[in-house]
Amino acid sequence: MEKGFTPIVPLHWLGYGYTALVASGGIFGYVKTGRVPSLVVGLFFGSLAGLGSYQLSQDPKNVWLFLAATSGTFAGVMALRSYYYGKVMPVGLIAGASLLMVAKVGVRMLMAYDE
């Protein structure tokens, strides 16, 4: 990575957007179906994503909570749910967003350790 290079959108801001998507997905799932587990899981993973985004804003190399505990796990869980229920929306959308965040954070991690 070039010295002095700054991305158009810092990774932690993308993380905060992902946080909002996950948390609002849990709230939407609860409102639509009345299922408390949707609310709990959405808010739990949203909170983890928010904490991971905060850690990224403090130290761009501190990606482990965001990468492993949040994006990776949630991508797997939502992909399985999408496959099980045979629906792309809304669980497939969340799984896709989680996979994109795993890729983005993984690339950023590799670039940070090349410096």
HELIX and SHEET records of a PDB file:
HELIX    1   1 LEU A   11  THR A   33  1                                  23    
HELIX    2   2 VAL A   36  GLN A   58  1                                  23    
HELIX    3   3 TRP A   64  TRP A   64  1                                   1    
HELIX    4   4 LEU A   65  GLY A   72  3                                   8    
HELIX    5   5 THR A   73  TYR A   85  1                                  13    
HELIX    6   6 VAL A   91  ASP A  114  1                                  24    
END                                                                             
